[in-house]
Amino acid sequence: MSPAHSFRPPTGSIPEDPGVYRFRDGDGRVIYVGKAKSLRSRLTSYFADPRTLHPRTRSMVAEAADVDWVVVGSEVEALQLEYSWIKEFDPRFNVKYRDDKSYPYLAVTMGDAFPRALVTRGAKRRGTRYFGPYAHAWAIRATLDALLRVFPVRTCSSGVFARAERTRRPCLLADIGKCSAPCVGRVTEGEHRQIAEDLCSFLTGQARTFQRRLSQQMQEAAAELDYERAARLRDDLGALERAMERNSVVFDESVDADVVGMAVDELEAAFEVFHVREGRIRGQRSYVVERADEASESELVGRLLVALVEDADEVAPEILTPVEIPDDVRQWLSWRRGTRVSIRVPQRGAKKDLQQTVSTNAGQRLALHKARRSGDLTARSKALEEIREYLDLDRAPLRIEAIDISHLGGTGVVGSLVVFEDGAPRPGEYRSYTVSDEGARDDTSAVYEVVFRRFRPRDEAPDDGRPRTFTYPPQLLVIDGALPQVEAAQRALNDRAVTDVPVIGLAKRLEEIWRPADPEPVILPRTSEGLYLLQRLRDEAHRRALSHQRKTRRGHVRGSALDAVPGLGPGRAKALLRAFGSVAKVRLASTEELQAVPGIGPTLAQAIRSALGSDEMLTSPEGEA
């Protein structure tokens, strides 16, 4: 590793123009590629005080030994060059948008003299048109089998085709009408190419054109009393309709769009993309990536779109995204397509519903990825050993407990405790706590109370048959928070005379680990299995606390003074409490402030003011939510 100042270029030598830069390590390998509107402004930010840098950026700069750059004419050109360099150098500190699996495509080899249709995976070849991707190979094979009745393009390999040419004997598909048999001269090279082009046109969304053509030909054959040909055309028309039915209809025929969904956490991000063509979902693609730098959600989606277009070599006329994307990506996509591309975040209607569905799929993809990773026994063992090593523990913590605090505007404070053994959750031992008024003063007080109650001796537990205590203590206690919360937990342990349970805090902003009386946090590598396990613990504790807090909140809403407001249902009452925090604060709100809450109109706002206007209701024991 080299100190940053040893290779820092003079500030005056760095141009202020847009460009792309590369950091290299001591062996000359490119470890990070980035772009900037102003190279000087961006590059000088890397050489600031290391303590002010994001941990991942700090790691990259510490490993770098050199930096160079290339000036370009615009941000769009910088975006293109950045992606090209990432593909060329594969830098380890850049986010890599790779499919989480290899998807099948329907390919038509238009570069061959006699084009062939086949199902394929892997790298794409020049001169071949690809359609998809599809979720399952069997789905596209069934679709292709149906389409061959109408578009009898060859599907055989080059060896089979050459043998048929020599022997002048066509294959079985030719005998049943699913191949035009160019190998034995039943169609010319030009006629067979036209069949292949018609197949490509159908797959690119011109299905209705061929349906109308077949329907017209069927009616003409019936009018000419050629019933055999009319029946064959009827069957062909049915084959086209079955092929189209394999794709879900979501919009009208005029809609061609790519719909992007996203789910992120501090370490990873999952993306789901639905390809909608002619109003139908024609394909789907999934990505799970590590968040290797400080990119925002907007930048992550922008990079995904660049990777998607470069991979598929196609830009949809409309793209629906979960967040706004950078302007340079918008300009680049329009430049690639040759016309303006509509990129927007849908706000209502069917497009909004589909975008939410795609985002739900992305969330499930991320959860499945995490579950598969946590289910790996080898990875769990490695995670426990890494935690032991980085935290200087005497042994690997086979039992870890995590605590989180949740509240709504300082009210309804609750705590949760989750248990992992051997790196896997033990839901049967989870606990929820309702924090007292004394403990609800702030987060540290709440943490102290929950930890103090968790380590209550068995002889203090009420003898009512309910499981209030644990059989044995954890080998590591994790608190969702930073140094103040950790020190509060340590005070509770000291007051309980517990000396053999180490306690740490996991802060969400930078994923740093805090220990009592240690002013400097412990930073685990972002690819560490140990950090991944601690993050799962923290997230599970947060989910449990939030769930318990919502249940408590529902009980409070049902018994609150808002019940007396005519026309105010439970949903709007909850919205008011979310916005103001308590009934007392709702009473103090003006009519205009009440109307700012979704669902509260002028009439209802006035009714709330009238109903909550008496001191008697304000001082009711049910006045706080």
C-alpha positions as CSV (number, residue, x, y, z in Angstrom):
1,M,0.0,0.0,0.0
2,S,1.2,3.5,-0.8
3,P,0.3,6.7,1.1
4,A,-1.9,8.9,-1.1
5,H,0.4,11.9,-1.1
6,S,3.2,9.8,-2.6
7,F,1.5,9.7,-6.0
8,R,-0.8,12.7,-5.8
9,P,-0.5,14.7,-9.0
10,P,-0.1,18.5,-8.6
11,T,-3.5,20.1,-8.5
12,G,-2.6,22.5,-11.3
13,S,-1.8,19.6,-13.6
14,I,-5.3,18.1,-13.4
15,P,-7.6,19.5,-16.0
16,E,-11.0,20.9,-15.1
17,D,-12.6,19.2,-18.2
18,P,-14.9,16.1,-18.1
19,G,-13.0,12.9,-18.3
20,V,-12.4,9.3,-17.1
21,Y,-9.7,8.4,-14.6
22,R,-8.0,5.1,-13.5
23,F,-6.3,4.2,-10.2
24,R,-3.6,1.5,-10.4
25,D,-2.0,-0.6,-7.7
26,G,1.8,-1.2,-7.3
27,D,1.7,-4.0,-9.9
28,G,0.1,-1.7,-12.5
29,R,-3.3,-3.3,-12.3
30,V,-6.3,-1.0,-12.7
31,I,-8.3,-1.2,-9.5
32,Y,-10.9,1.5,-10.0
33,V,-12.3,3.5,-12.9
34,G,-14.4,6.6,-12.5
35,K,-15.8,9.5,-14.5
36,A,-16.2,13.1,-13.6
37,K,-17.7,16.3,-14.9
38,S,-14.5,18.1,-13.6
39,L,-11.5,15.8,-13.2
40,R,-9.7,18.3,-10.9
41,S,-12.6,18.5,-8.5
42,R,-13.2,14.8,-8.3
43,L,-9.5,13.6,-8.1
44,T,-8.5,16.1,-5.4
45,S,-11.4,14.8,-3.3
46,Y,-9.6,11.4,-3.1
47,F,-6.5,13.0,-1.5
48,A,-8.4,14.6,1.4
49,D,-7.8,13.6,5.1
50,P,-8.3,9.7,5.0
51,R,-10.5,10.0,8.1
52,T,-13.1,11.9,6.1
53,L,-13.3,9.3,3.3
54,H,-15.8,6.5,3.1
55,P,-14.1,3.3,4.3
56,R,-14.4,1.7,0.8
57,T,-12.8,4.7,-0.8
58,R,-10.2,4.8,1.9
59,S,-9.3,1.2,1.1
60,M,-9.0,1.9,-2.6
61,V,-6.8,5.0,-2.2
62,A,-4.6,3.1,0.3
63,E,-4.0,0.3,-2.2
64,A,-3.5,2.6,-5.2
65,A,0.0,3.6,-6.3
66,D,-0.8,5.7,-9.4
67,V,-3.6,7.6,-11.2
68,D,-4.0,8.7,-14.7
69,W,-6.9,10.2,-16.8
70,V,-8.2,10.9,-20.2
71,V,-10.1,14.1,-21.1
72,V,-13.2,13.7,-23.3
73,G,-15.6,16.2,-24.9
74,S,-18.7,15.6,-22.8
75,E,-20.2,13.7,-20.0
76,V,-21.8,11.3,-22.5
77,E,-18.5,10.4,-23.9
78,A,-17.1,10.0,-20.4
79,L,-19.9,7.6,-19.6
80,Q,-19.1,5.5,-22.7
81,L,-15.4,5.4,-22.0
82,E,-15.9,4.6,-18.3
83,Y,-18.0,1.5,-19.2
84,S,-15.5,0.4,-21.9
85,W,-12.7,0.6,-19.4
86,I,-14.6,-1.3,-16.7
87,K,-15.3,-4.1,-19.2
88,E,-11.6,-4.1,-20.3
89,F,-9.8,-3.9,-17.0
90,D,-12.4,-5.5,-14.6
91,P,-11.3,-3.3,-11.6
92,R,-12.0,-4.8,-8.3
93,F,-13.4,-1.7,-6.6
94,N,-16.0,-1.1,-9.3
95,V,-19.6,-2.4,-9.1
96,K,-19.9,-5.2,-11.6
97,Y,-23.4,-5.7,-13.2
98,R,-23.5,-9.4,-13.9
99,D,-26.5,-11.7,-14.2
100,D,-27.0,-13.9,-11.2
101,K,-27.3,-16.8,-13.7
102,S,-27.0,-17.5,-17.4
103,Y,-30.3,-16.9,-19.2
104,P,-31.4,-18.7,-22.4
105,Y,-32.0,-16.6,-25.6
106,L,-33.7,-17.5,-28.9
107,A,-31.0,-16.8,-31.5
108,V,-31.4,-16.5,-35.3
109,T,-28.0,-16.7,-37.1
110,M,-28.7,-14.1,-39.8
111,G,-25.0,-14.1,-40.6
112,D,-25.2,-17.6,-42.1
113,A,-26.2,-18.3,-45.7
114,F,-29.1,-20.3,-44.4
115,P,-30.1,-18.7,-41.1
116,R,-30.7,-21.1,-38.2
117,A,-33.0,-20.7,-35.1
118,L,-31.7,-22.1,-31.8
119,V,-31.8,-21.7,-28.1
120,T,-28.5,-20.6,-26.7
121,R,-26.7,-19.2,-23.6
122,G,-23.4,-17.4,-23.0
123,A,-21.5,-15.0,-25.1
124,K,-23.1,-13.4,-28.2
125,R,-21.8,-13.7,-31.7
126,R,-21.6,-11.0,-34.4
127,G,-24.2,-11.5,-37.1
128,T,-26.7,-13.3,-34.8
129,R,-30.0,-11.7,-33.6
130,Y,-31.0,-12.5,-30.0
131,F,-34.4,-12.4,-28.4
132,G,-35.0,-12.7,-24.7
133,P,-33.7,-13.4,-22.2
134,Y,-36.3,-16.0,-21.0
135,A,-36.5,-17.4,-17.5
136,H,-36.6,-21.0,-18.6
137,A,-35.2,-22.8,-21.6
138,W,-38.3,-25.0,-21.9
139,A,-40.5,-22.0,-22.4
140,I,-38.6,-20.7,-25.4
141,R,-38.3,-24.2,-26.9
142,A,-42.0,-24.6,-26.7
143,T,-42.5,-21.2,-28.2
144,L,-40.1,-21.9,-31.0
145,D,-41.8,-25.3,-31.7
146,A,-45.1,-23.5,-32.1
147,L,-43.6,-20.8,-34.4
148,L,-42.0,-23.3,-36.7
149,R,-45.4,-24.1,-38.2
150,V,-45.6,-20.6,-39.5
151,F,-41.9,-19.7,-39.9
152,P,-40.3,-23.1,-41.0
153,V,-36.7,-21.9,-40.6
154,R,-34.0,-24.5,-40.2
155,T,-33.0,-25.5,-36.6
156,C,-30.4,-28.2,-37.4
157,S,-26.7,-27.9,-36.8
158,S,-24.1,-27.3,-39.5
159,G,-23.1,-30.9,-39.5
160,V,-26.7,-32.2,-39.9
161,F,-27.4,-29.6,-42.6
162,A,-24.2,-30.6,-44.6
163,R,-25.1,-34.4,-44.4
164,A,-28.6,-33.7,-45.7
165,E,-27.2,-31.7,-48.6
166,R,-24.9,-34.7,-49.5
167,T,-27.5,-37.4,-49.2
168,R,-30.4,-35.2,-50.6
169,R,-32.6,-36.6,-47.8
170,P,-34.5,-34.1,-45.6
171,C,-35.1,-34.5,-41.8
172,L,-38.3,-35.4,-40.0
173,L,-39.1,-31.7,-39.3
174,A,-39.3,-31.1,-43.1
175,D,-41.7,-34.0,-43.5
176,I,-44.1,-32.6,-40.8
177,G,-43.9,-29.0,-42.1
178,K,-41.7,-27.5,-39.5
179,C,-38.7,-26.9,-41.7
180,S,-38.7,-25.5,-45.3
181,A,-35.8,-27.9,-46.1
182,P,-33.3,-25.5,-47.9
183,C,-30.8,-28.4,-47.6
184,V,-32.6,-30.2,-50.5
185,G,-33.6,-27.2,-52.4
186,R,-37.3,-27.0,-51.5
187,V,-36.8,-23.2,-51.0
188,T,-34.1,-21.0,-52.4
189,E,-31.5,-19.2,-50.2
190,G,-33.5,-15.9,-50.6
191,E,-36.8,-17.5,-49.8
192,H,-35.4,-19.1,-46.6
193,R,-33.8,-15.8,-45.5
194,Q,-37.2,-14.1,-45.9
195,I,-38.7,-16.8,-43.6
196,A,-36.0,-16.0,-41.0
197,E,-36.6,-12.3,-41.3
198,D,-40.3,-12.8,-40.8
199,L,-39.5,-14.8,-37.7
200,C,-37.4,-12.0,-36.4
201,S,-40.1,-9.5,-37.2
202,F,-42.6,-11.5,-35.2
203,L,-40.3,-11.8,-32.2
204,T,-39.6,-8.0,-32.2
205,G,-43.3,-7.2,-31.7
206,Q,-45.0,-7.3,-35.1
207,A,-47.2,-10.3,-34.2
208,R,-50.4,-8.6,-35.1
209,T,-49.3,-8.1,-38.7
210,F,-48.8,-11.8,-39.2
211,Q,-52.0,-12.6,-37.4
212,R,-54.0,-10.4,-39.8
213,R,-52.1,-11.8,-42.8
214,L,-52.9,-15.4,-41.9
215,S,-56.5,-14.6,-41.0
216,Q,-57.0,-12.9,-44.4
217,Q,-55.3,-15.8,-46.2
218,M,-57.6,-18.3,-44.3
219,Q,-60.7,-16.4,-45.3
220,E,-59.6,-16.3,-49.0
221,A,-58.9,-20.0,-49.0
222,A,-62.3,-20.7,-47.5
223,A,-64.0,-18.4,-50.1
224,E,-62.2,-20.4,-52.9
225,L,-63.5,-23.7,-51.3
226,D,-59.8,-24.7,-50.6
227,Y,-60.8,-26.1,-47.1
228,E,-57.6,-28.1,-46.7
229,R,-55.4,-25.0,-47.0
230,A,-57.8,-23.0,-44.9
231,A,-57.6,-25.6,-42.1
232,R,-53.8,-25.5,-42.3
233,L,-53.8,-21.7,-42.0
234,R,-56.2,-21.9,-39.1
235,D,-53.8,-24.2,-37.3
236,D,-50.9,-21.8,-38.1
237,L,-53.0,-18.9,-36.7
238,G,-53.6,-21.0,-33.5
239,A,-49.9,-21.7,-33.2
240,L,-49.1,-18.0,-33.3
241,E,-51.8,-17.2,-30.7
242,R,-50.4,-19.9,-28.4
243,A,-46.9,-18.5,-28.8
244,M,-48.2,-15.1,-27.9
245,E,-50.2,-16.4,-24.9
246,R,-46.9,-17.6,-23.3
247,N,-46.2,-14.0,-22.5
248,S,-48.2,-12.0,-19.9
249,V,-50.2,-9.1,-21.2
250,V,-49.6,-6.1,-19.1
251,F,-50.3,-3.1,-21.4
252,D,-51.9,-2.3,-24.7
253,E,-50.1,-3.3,-27.9
254,S,-48.4,0.1,-28.4
255,V,-46.2,-0.1,-25.3
256,D,-42.5,-1.2,-25.7
257,A,-40.7,-0.6,-22.4
258,D,-38.0,-1.9,-20.0
259,V,-39.2,-1.8,-16.4
260,V,-36.5,-1.7,-13.7
261,G,-37.0,-2.7,-10.0
262,M,-34.4,-2.3,-7.3
263,A,-33.7,-3.5,-3.7
264,V,-30.6,-2.4,-1.8
265,D,-28.9,-2.6,1.5
266,E,-25.6,-1.3,2.7
267,L,-23.5,-4.0,1.1
268,E,-25.4,-5.3,-1.9
269,A,-28.1,-4.4,-4.5
270,A,-30.5,-6.5,-6.5
271,F,-32.1,-5.5,-9.8
272,E,-34.9,-7.0,-11.7
273,V,-35.7,-6.0,-15.3
274,F,-38.8,-6.9,-17.3
275,H,-38.7,-6.4,-21.0
276,V,-42.1,-5.4,-22.3
277,R,-42.7,-5.6,-26.0
278,E,-46.0,-5.0,-27.7
279,G,-47.7,-4.8,-24.3
280,R,-46.4,-8.2,-23.2
281,I,-43.6,-9.3,-20.9
282,R,-41.2,-10.9,-23.5
283,G,-38.2,-11.4,-21.1
284,Q,-36.7,-10.9,-17.7
285,R,-33.2,-10.4,-16.3
286,S,-31.9,-10.3,-12.8
287,Y,-28.7,-8.9,-11.2
288,V,-27.2,-9.1,-7.7
289,V,-24.2,-6.8,-7.2
290,E,-21.9,-5.7,-4.4
291,R,-21.9,-2.0,-3.6
292,A,-18.2,-1.6,-4.2
293,D,-18.2,2.2,-4.0
294,E,-20.2,5.2,-2.7
295,A,-22.6,5.3,-5.6
296,S,-26.1,6.5,-4.8
297,E,-29.2,4.5,-5.8
298,S,-29.7,6.9,-8.8
299,E,-26.1,6.2,-10.0
300,L,-26.5,2.4,-9.5
301,V,-29.6,2.4,-11.7
302,G,-27.9,4.5,-14.3
303,R,-24.9,2.1,-14.5
304,L,-27.3,-0.8,-14.7
305,L,-29.0,0.7,-17.8
306,V,-25.6,1.3,-19.5
307,A,-24.6,-2.3,-18.8
308,L,-28.0,-3.6,-20.0
309,V,-27.9,-1.7,-23.3
310,E,-24.3,-2.7,-24.0
311,D,-25.1,-6.3,-23.3
312,A,-28.4,-6.5,-25.3
313,D,-27.4,-3.9,-27.9
314,E,-31.0,-2.6,-27.8
315,V,-32.5,0.5,-26.2
316,A,-36.3,0.5,-25.5
317,P,-38.2,3.6,-26.4
318,E,-39.5,3.9,-22.8
319,I,-37.7,2.9,-19.5
320,L,-39.5,2.9,-16.2
321,T,-37.2,3.2,-13.2
322,P,-37.7,3.3,-9.4
323,V,-35.6,6.5,-9.0
324,E,-34.5,9.4,-11.2
325,I,-31.3,8.7,-13.2
326,P,-28.4,11.0,-14.0
327,D,-28.7,13.3,-17.0
328,D,-25.6,12.0,-18.7
329,V,-27.1,8.5,-18.8
330,R,-30.3,9.9,-20.3
331,Q,-28.3,11.7,-23.0
332,W,-26.3,8.6,-23.7
333,L,-29.3,6.3,-24.0
334,S,-31.0,8.8,-26.5
335,W,-27.7,8.9,-28.4
336,R,-27.5,5.1,-28.6
337,R,-31.1,4.8,-29.8
338,G,-30.9,7.7,-32.2
339,T,-34.1,9.2,-30.9
340,R,-35.3,10.5,-27.5
341,V,-35.8,7.8,-24.9
342,S,-38.6,8.4,-22.3
343,I,-37.1,7.6,-18.9
344,R,-39.4,8.3,-15.9
345,V,-40.5,7.1,-12.5
346,P,-44.2,6.1,-12.9
347,Q,-46.5,7.7,-10.3
348,R,-49.9,6.0,-10.9
349,G,-51.8,3.5,-13.0
350,A,-50.8,0.1,-14.6
351,K,-47.2,1.2,-15.1
352,K,-46.7,2.1,-11.5
353,D,-48.2,-1.2,-10.5
354,L,-45.9,-3.2,-12.7
355,Q,-42.9,-1.2,-11.5
356,Q,-43.8,-2.1,-7.9
357,T,-44.2,-5.7,-8.9
358,V,-40.7,-5.7,-10.5
359,S,-39.3,-4.0,-7.4
360,T,-40.9,-6.7,-5.2
361,N,-39.2,-9.3,-7.4
362,A,-35.9,-7.5,-6.8
363,G,-36.5,-7.6,-3.1
364,Q,-37.2,-11.3,-3.2
365,R,-34.1,-11.9,-5.3
366,L,-32.0,-10.1,-2.7
367,A,-33.6,-12.0,0.1
368,L,-33.0,-15.3,-1.7
369,H,-29.4,-14.4,-2.4
370,K,-28.9,-13.7,1.3
371,A,-30.6,-16.9,2.3
372,R,-28.5,-19.0,0.0
373,R,-25.4,-17.3,1.2
374,S,-26.3,-17.7,4.9
375,G,-27.3,-21.3,4.3
376,D,-23.8,-22.2,3.3
377,L,-22.3,-24.0,6.3
378,T,-18.7,-23.3,5.1
379,A,-19.5,-19.5,4.8
380,R,-21.1,-19.4,8.2
381,S,-18.1,-21.1,9.8
382,K,-15.8,-18.6,8.0
383,A,-18.0,-15.7,9.2
384,L,-17.8,-16.8,12.9
385,E,-14.0,-17.2,12.6
386,E,-13.6,-13.8,11.0
387,I,-15.6,-12.2,13.8
388,R,-13.4,-13.9,16.4
389,E,-10.3,-12.7,14.7
390,Y,-11.3,-9.1,14.1
391,L,-12.8,-8.6,17.5
392,D,-10.0,-10.4,19.4
393,L,-12.4,-12.9,21.0
394,D,-11.2,-15.9,22.9
395,R,-13.3,-18.2,20.7
396,A,-15.7,-18.1,17.8
397,P,-19.1,-16.8,19.0
398,L,-21.4,-19.8,18.4
399,R,-24.3,-18.0,20.0
400,I,-24.9,-14.3,19.1
401,E,-27.7,-12.1,20.3
402,A,-28.7,-8.8,18.7
403,I,-30.8,-5.9,20.2
404,D,-32.6,-3.1,18.4
405,I,-34.9,-0.3,19.6
406,S,-37.9,1.1,17.6
407,H,-40.3,3.9,18.3
408,L,-42.6,6.4,16.5
409,G,-41.6,10.0,17.1
410,G,-40.3,9.1,20.6
411,T,-43.5,7.3,21.6
412,G,-44.4,3.6,21.7
413,V,-40.7,2.6,22.4
414,V,-40.1,-1.1,22.1
415,G,-37.1,-3.4,21.9
416,S,-36.3,-6.7,20.2
417,L,-33.8,-9.4,20.8
418,V,-32.9,-12.0,18.1
419,V,-30.7,-15.1,18.5
420,F,-28.3,-16.7,16.0
421,E,-26.6,-20.0,16.8
422,D,-23.9,-21.4,14.5
423,G,-24.6,-18.5,12.2
424,A,-28.2,-19.4,11.7
425,P,-31.4,-17.8,13.2
426,R,-33.3,-19.3,16.1
427,P,-36.7,-17.7,15.9
428,G,-38.1,-19.7,18.8
429,E,-35.8,-17.8,21.2
430,Y,-36.6,-14.3,19.9
431,R,-38.0,-11.8,22.5
432,S,-39.8,-8.5,22.3
433,Y,-39.8,-5.8,25.0
434,T,-42.1,-2.9,25.7
435,V,-39.9,-0.2,27.2
436,S,-41.1,1.7,30.3
437,D,-41.5,5.5,30.4
438,E,-38.2,5.8,32.3
439,G,-36.4,3.8,29.7
440,A,-38.1,5.7,26.8
441,R,-36.2,9.0,27.4
442,D,-33.7,8.3,24.6
443,D,-32.1,5.4,22.7
444,T,-29.4,4.8,25.2
445,S,-31.9,4.5,28.1
446,A,-34.0,2.1,26.1
447,V,-30.9,0.0,25.3
448,Y,-29.9,-0.1,28.9
449,E,-33.3,-1.3,30.0
450,V,-33.6,-4.0,27.4
451,V,-30.1,-5.4,28.2
452,F,-30.7,-5.1,31.9
453,R,-34.0,-7.1,31.6
454,R,-32.4,-9.6,29.2
455,F,-29.8,-10.6,31.8
456,R,-32.2,-10.8,34.7
457,P,-31.3,-13.7,37.0
458,R,-33.6,-16.7,36.9
459,D,-34.7,-16.2,40.5
460,E,-36.1,-12.7,39.6
461,A,-38.3,-14.0,36.8
462,P,-42.1,-14.3,37.6
463,D,-43.3,-17.8,38.1
464,D,-46.1,-17.8,35.6
465,G,-44.8,-20.4,33.2
466,R,-43.8,-17.9,30.5
467,P,-40.2,-18.1,29.1
468,R,-38.7,-15.0,30.6
469,T,-35.0,-16.0,30.9
470,F,-32.5,-17.9,28.8
471,T,-30.7,-21.1,29.7
472,Y,-27.2,-19.7,28.9
473,P,-25.7,-16.3,27.9
474,P,-24.5,-15.3,24.4
475,Q,-20.9,-15.3,23.5
476,L,-21.4,-12.0,21.7
477,L,-24.0,-9.2,22.1
478,V,-24.7,-6.9,19.1
479,I,-26.4,-3.6,19.5
480,D,-27.8,-1.6,16.6
481,G,-26.0,1.7,17.1
482,A,-22.7,3.4,17.7
483,L,-20.6,4.1,20.8
484,P,-23.3,5.7,23.0
485,Q,-25.6,2.7,22.6
486,V,-22.7,0.2,23.2
487,E,-21.6,2.0,26.4
488,A,-25.2,1.9,27.6
489,A,-25.4,-1.8,27.1
490,Q,-22.0,-2.3,28.8
491,R,-23.3,-0.3,31.9
492,A,-26.3,-2.7,32.0
493,L,-24.0,-5.7,31.9
494,N,-21.8,-4.2,34.7
495,D,-24.9,-3.5,36.8
496,R,-25.9,-7.2,36.4
497,A,-22.3,-8.3,37.2
498,V,-22.0,-10.0,33.8
499,T,-18.3,-10.0,32.9
500,D,-18.0,-12.7,30.2
501,V,-20.2,-11.3,27.4
502,P,-18.5,-9.0,24.9
503,V,-20.7,-6.3,23.5
504,I,-20.3,-4.4,20.2
505,G,-22.4,-2.0,18.2
506,L,-22.9,-2.0,14.4
507,A,-23.5,1.5,13.0
508,K,-25.6,1.5,9.9
509,R,-24.1,4.5,8.1
510,L,-20.7,3.1,7.4
511,E,-21.1,-0.5,8.8
512,E,-18.4,0.2,11.4
513,I,-18.1,-1.8,14.6
514,W,-17.9,0.0,18.0
515,R,-16.6,-1.5,21.2
516,P,-16.9,0.0,24.7
517,A,-14.3,2.6,25.7
518,D,-12.7,2.4,22.2
519,P,-12.8,5.7,20.4
520,E,-11.9,4.1,17.1
521,P,-14.2,1.7,15.3
522,V,-13.2,-1.7,13.8
523,I,-13.7,-1.8,10.0
524,L,-14.2,-5.2,8.5
525,P,-13.6,-5.7,4.8
526,R,-16.7,-5.1,2.8
527,T,-16.5,-8.6,1.3
528,S,-16.1,-10.2,4.7
529,E,-18.5,-13.0,5.6
530,G,-18.2,-11.9,9.2
531,L,-19.6,-8.4,8.3
532,Y,-22.3,-10.0,6.3
533,L,-23.4,-12.2,9.3
534,L,-23.4,-9.2,11.7
535,Q,-25.5,-7.2,9.2
536,R,-28.0,-10.1,9.0
537,L,-28.3,-10.1,12.8
538,R,-28.8,-6.3,12.9
539,D,-31.4,-6.4,10.1
540,E,-33.3,-9.2,11.7
541,A,-33.4,-7.4,15.0
542,H,-34.6,-4.3,13.3
543,R,-37.4,-6.2,11.5
544,R,-38.5,-7.8,14.7
545,A,-38.5,-4.5,16.6
546,L,-40.5,-2.8,13.8
547,S,-43.0,-5.6,13.7
548,H,-43.6,-5.4,17.5
549,Q,-43.8,-1.6,17.4
550,R,-46.5,-1.7,14.7
551,K,-48.6,-4.1,16.8
552,T,-48.2,-1.8,19.8
553,R,-49.1,1.2,17.7
554,R,-52.4,-0.5,16.4
555,G,-53.5,-1.0,20.0
556,H,-52.8,2.7,20.8
557,V,-54.7,3.9,17.8
558,R,-57.8,1.9,18.7
559,G,-57.8,3.5,22.2
560,S,-56.8,7.0,21.3
561,A,-58.8,10.2,21.5
562,L,-58.9,10.3,17.7
563,D,-61.7,7.7,17.9
564,A,-64.1,10.5,18.8
565,V,-63.5,12.5,15.6
566,P,-66.5,11.9,13.2
567,G,-65.4,10.7,9.8
568,L,-61.9,9.8,10.9
569,G,-61.1,6.1,10.3
570,P,-58.2,4.0,11.6
571,G,-56.1,4.5,8.4
572,R,-56.2,8.3,8.6
573,A,-55.7,8.3,12.3
574,K,-52.5,6.3,11.8
575,A,-51.4,8.8,9.2
576,L,-52.0,11.7,11.6
577,L,-50.0,9.9,14.3
578,R,-47.1,9.2,11.9
579,A,-47.0,12.8,10.9
580,F,-47.3,14.5,14.3
581,G,-46.2,11.7,16.8
582,S,-49.0,12.1,19.4
583,V,-52.6,13.3,19.8
584,A,-51.4,16.3,21.8
585,K,-49.4,17.5,18.8
586,V,-52.3,16.8,16.5
587,R,-54.4,19.2,18.7
588,L,-51.8,21.9,18.4
589,A,-51.6,21.6,14.6
590,S,-53.2,24.3,12.4
591,T,-55.9,23.5,9.8
592,E,-53.3,23.9,7.0
593,E,-50.9,21.5,8.7
594,L,-53.6,18.9,9.2
595,Q,-54.5,19.2,5.5
596,A,-50.9,18.5,4.6
597,V,-51.4,14.9,5.8
598,P,-52.6,12.6,2.9
599,G,-56.3,11.9,3.1
600,I,-57.2,14.9,5.3
601,G,-59.4,17.5,3.6
602,P,-60.6,20.9,4.8
603,T,-63.9,19.5,6.3
604,L,-62.1,16.6,8.1
605,A,-59.4,19.0,9.3
606,Q,-62.0,21.3,10.8
607,A,-63.7,18.3,12.4
608,I,-60.4,17.2,14.0
609,R,-59.8,20.7,15.4
610,S,-63.3,20.8,16.8
611,A,-63.2,17.3,18.4
612,L,-59.8,17.8,20.0
613,G,-60.4,21.3,21.1
614,S,-61.3,20.6,24.8
615,D,-58.8,20.4,27.6
616,E,-60.6,17.4,28.9
617,M,-59.8,15.4,25.8
618,L,-56.2,16.6,25.7
619,T,-55.6,15.4,29.3
620,S,-57.3,12.1,28.7
621,P,-55.1,9.1,29.7
622,E,-55.6,8.0,26.1
623,G,-54.3,11.3,24.7
624,E,-50.9,10.0,23.9
625,A,-50.4,7.4,21.1
